[in-house]
Amino acid sequence: MDLSHWIARHADFTPDKAALHFEGDALSYGAFYRRIRGAAYCLQAKHGVGAGDRVAFLGANCPDLLVLLFAAARIGAMVLPLNWRLAAAEHRYILGDAAPRLLLCTAEFRAGAEAGIAAMAEAGRPVLVELEPGWEGGPEGDVPGRGEPASPLLMVYTSGTTGHPKGAVLTQDALLWNAINASHMHDLTSADHVLTVLPMFHVGGLNILTLPALHAGASVTLHRRFEPGLCLDALAAARPTLTVLVPATIQALIDHPRWAETDISSLRMVTTGSSVVPLHLMETLHERGVPTIQVYGSTETAPIAAYLRREDAVRKIGTMGKAALHCELRVVDEAGADVSAGTPGEILVRGPSVLREYWRNEAATSAALRGGWFHTGDVGHFDEDGYLVFDERKTDVIVSGGENIYPAELELVLGEASFIAAAAVVGQPDNRWGEVPVAFIQPLPGTVPDKEAVLRLFDDRLARFKHPREVFFVDQLPRSALGKILKYQLRARLQGGGR
């Protein structure tokens, strides 16, 4: 069975129940499934999309993305949700790598979609389709189902140390097992009402609660994007029971003038993660009577790999909990041996929700899945009770407002500048965003340091949120005996103002 079977069965059991609430409209499970069947026909019959084909989507949160996902599951195709915050050049690289047959976009992002494919060769350019009301119209009957549990369904691009993003491929089975893990994490049932404000182009917005809620037959309220005032309005009026928030969005709610007066008592739990979560944010929610739990994982783990449960929210605050119901965790040393409680090591994950591969990147896939375990690149330890504690990232990823920023992407841009001899990017702590990127620049001899010239290098190359917030010029970057830049020394310099 493919994932659209979830919606088919709920359409049979509770056809009139609201599956999705969006901008004042409600979409019942029965109507949701009819749209999915129509979209499957539209993709297959009108656009020639078949098993294994990729379909990209560029748009803010809306029911169309979920209709597309389940329709693709029905015919065995794959969905590539694009981060609308990225620059056109970044979209162009991803589209060139994934080679989708179609690029579906909402009207809001039509110009961005056109810019993303403008310089692509005609032979490899996806067909651009702007979604209009009723786009998924088709005959009432189902198209022949070709999707299977092992079929790849979701491809989400995540960057890394090479500076170019990689497409993490998740199968239909991975999303099923992730939903089962989420159900155990949240005690999720059909009686729940989930509020989704995080972007569904990330697995955090899509897979921690949104898809699991639809698996359980619950209702989901979608917001196009996070806005603190609208989120508070929804908490008071829609009365959701569950939501996922990252530290930056929690802080934005707390800072809002209506925070103290807004009734949030319907929430039986808030889930947070994506980075180290300041304890005071969780404690503030606890003071309002809302248990707040952390989840640990990554794009490659769908993302749920470890979590706290409600009963541990206060007692084990600050930990990532225990291995998910259908996951295994290890913490290992450099030789790959398990370490004892309290000893830091690399976190490894194994389970049916782990990615199948990085798209067309055998070397990266083999490196990440050594010995049958996904090597996260994160450093953590188990406490005396077996709860996972996150220590630091073995890689240099910067998490800013819930978005991953990989220094290698920025350093690739800096390395092309004729006036820069060497450069390094690190994260600087920030009260609002958690971290922001800053650049250390070693100018080429004979050139005049120019901060604005450095910052202009990123225009139209990388998304605005990735641009360095500050530039520091140094005579020499600190290096090891083998010539590797010592970023820990740069981070230490930030405590002294970057000098």
C-alpha positions, 0 to 999 in steps of 0.5 A, spaced: 500 500 500 502 507 498 501 513 503 495 515 500 491 509 503 492 513 509 487 518 507 483 513 503 481 509 509 480 516 513 475 518 508 471 511 509 471 512 516 470 519 517 469 522 510 466 529 513 471 530 519 476 536 517 483 534 515 485 541 514 484 548 516 487 553 511 485 560 511 478 560 513 476 553 509 476 546 511 477 540 507 474 534 509 478 527 509 473 525 503 474 531 499 481 531 501 482 524 498 478 526 492 483 532 490 488 526 491 485 522 486 484 528 481 492 530 482 494 523 481 490 523 474 493 530 473 500 528 474 500 522 470 495 523 464 496 530 463 504 531 465 506 524 464 509 523 471 510 516 472 514 512 478 521 515 480 519 521 476 521 528 480 516 533 481 518 540 485 514 544 489 515 552 490 510 555 495 508 557 502 505 552 506 498 550 503 494 544 502 496 543 495 503 541 497 500 535 501 495 533 496 501 533 491 505 529 496 499 523 497 498 523 489 505 522 488 505 516 493 499 513 489 503 513 482 510 512 485 513 519 484 517 523 488 516 530 491 521 535 492 519 541 496 523 547 495 525 552 500 522 559 498 527 563 502 533 560 497 536 565 492 535 563 484 542 560 483 541 555 489 534 553 486 537 552 479 543 548 482 538 543 486 533 543 480 539 541 475 541 536 480 534 533 481 532 533 474 524 534 476 519 533 470 515 538 473 516 545 477 509 546 481 509 553 484 503 558 487 502 564 484 506 568 489 512 564 487 511 564 480 517 570 479 522 566 483 520 559 479 522 563 473 528 565 475 530 559 478 530 555 471 532 561 467 539 559 465 538 552 465 539 548 459 532 547 455 533 539 455 534 539 462 529 544 464 522 542 468 515 544 465 513 550 470 506 549 472 502 555 476 497 552 481 490 554 480 484 552 484 482 546 481 489 544 478 488 537 480 481 536 477 480 529 474 476 523 473 473 520 479 476 513 478 483 512 481 489 511 476 493 505 477 497 505 483 504 504 482 507 506 489 510 501 494 512 502 501 519 501 498 518 507 493 522 513 494 517 519 495 520 525 499 527 528 497 529 534 501 536 538 500 541 539 505 547 542 504 554 539 507 561 540 508 562 540 500 558 547 499 553 544 495 547 541 497 545 533 497 538 530 496 536 526 502 531 521 499 526 518 504 521 512 502 514 511 503 516 506 509 520 512 512 515 516 512 510 511 515 515 509 521 516 516 522 509 517 523 509 511 528 514 514 532 511 521 532 505 518 535 508 514 540 512 521 542 506 525 542 500 520 544 497 522 538 490 520 536 485 522 531 482 527 537 488 531 536 488 538 533 495 540 530 497 547 528 503 547 523 506 554 522 513 551 521 515 551 513 513 544 510 519 544 505 523 542 512 522 535 515 521 539 521 514 542 519 512 536 515 514 530 518 514 531 526 506 532 526 503 534 520 503 528 516 503 524 523 496 527 524 494 525 518 496 518 519 492 518 525 486 521 522 487 528 526 485 535 524 491 540 522 491 547 521 496 550 516 499 557 516 502 559 510 508 562 514 509 563 521 507 570 524 507 571 532 500 575 532 497 570 527 499 564 531 497 567 538 490 568 534 490 561 532 492 558 539 486 562 542 481 561 537 482 554 534 484 551 540 490 546 537 492 541 542 499 540 539 504 544 535 512 544 533 516 551 534 523 552 534 527 556 539 526 563 534 519 562 534 518 561 541 522 567 543 518 571 538 511 569 541 514 570 548 516 577 546 509 579 543 505 584 546 499 579 547 503 573 549 501 574 557 494 575 555 493 569 550 489 563 552 494 557 550 491 552 555 488 548 549 496 545 548 497 539 551 504 539 549 509 543 545 515 540 541 521 543 539 528 542 537 532 543 531 538 546 535 540 547 542 534 550 546 535 555 551 532 552 558 529 559 559 524 558 553 522 551 555 521 554 562 517 559 560 512 555 557 512 550 563 510 556 567 504 557 562 502 550 564 504 547 557 509 541 557 515 542 552 519 536 549 525 536 545 526 532 539 533 530 536 534 528 528 535 531 522 533 531 515 536 524 514 532 521 519 525 523 517 527 527 522 525 523 529 530 519 532 530 521 539 525 524 543 522 526 550 515 524 552 510 529 556 512 525 563 519 527 562 518 534 560 520 537 566 524 532 570 529 531 564 529 538 561 535 540 556 536 532 554 533 529 547 530 523 551 531 516 548 531 513 542 524 513 538 520 507 538 523 504 532 530 507 532 536 505 535 542 510 537 549 509 539 554 514 541 561 512 539 568 514 539 573 515 533 574 508 533 567 506 532 566 503 539 560 505 544 562 509 549 560 509 557 555 514 560 557 521 560 562 520 555 561 524 549 562 521 542 558 521 535 551 520 535 549 514 530 542 512 528 539 506 525 532 504 523 526 504 518 525 512 517 533 513 515 534 516 508 535 511 503 540 515 499 543 521 497 540 522 490 545 520 485 551 521 490 554 514 492 560 516 495 556 521 500 551 515 501 556 510 503 560 515 508 554 517 511 551 509 512 557 506 514 556 499 517 548 500 516 548 506 521 547 513 519 553 517 522 550 524 524 556 528 525 553 530 531 557 529 538 553 527 544 552 523 550 548 518 554 546 521 561 546 516 567 539 514 566 540 513 558 537 520 556 541 523 550 544 529 551 546 533 545 553 537 546 556 540 539 556 539 532 562 535 529 560 539 523 560 546 523 553 547 521 550 553 524 542 553 526 539 560 525 532 561 527 531 553 525 534 554 518 541 550 517 547 554 514 553 550 512 559 554 512 562 551 506 556 554 502 559 561 504 566 559 504 565 557 496 563 564 495 568 567 498 573 563 495 572 565 488 573 573 490 580 575 487 581 580 493 581 574 498 587 570 500 583 565 505 576 565 509 572 562 514 565 562 517 563 560 524 557 561 528 556 567 533 551 566 538 545 571 537 539 572 542 534 572 537 536 567 532 540 562 536 546 563 532 548 567 526 554 566 521 560 571 521 566 571 516 573 571 518 577 574 512 584 574 510 585 579 505 590 578 499 596 582 500 596 589 497 588 589 497 584 594 502 579 590 506 572 592 504 567 589 508 561 592 503 565 588 498 565 582 501 558 582 503 556 584 496 559 577 494 553 574 496 547 578 493 543 573 488 548 567 490 545 565 497 539 566 501 539 573 505 538 569 512 545 565 510 549 572 509 554 574 514 552 578 519 559 581 520 566 581 517 572 580 521 579 582 517 585 578 520 592 578 518 592 570 518 587 565 519 589 560 525 591 553 522 593 546 524 600 543 523 596 540 517 594 547 514 587 546 517 583 552 519 582 552 527 575 554 527 574 553 535 580 559 535 575 563 531 569 562 535 573 564 541 575 570 538 568 572 538 568 573 545 573 578 544 569 582 539 572 578 533 580 580 534 
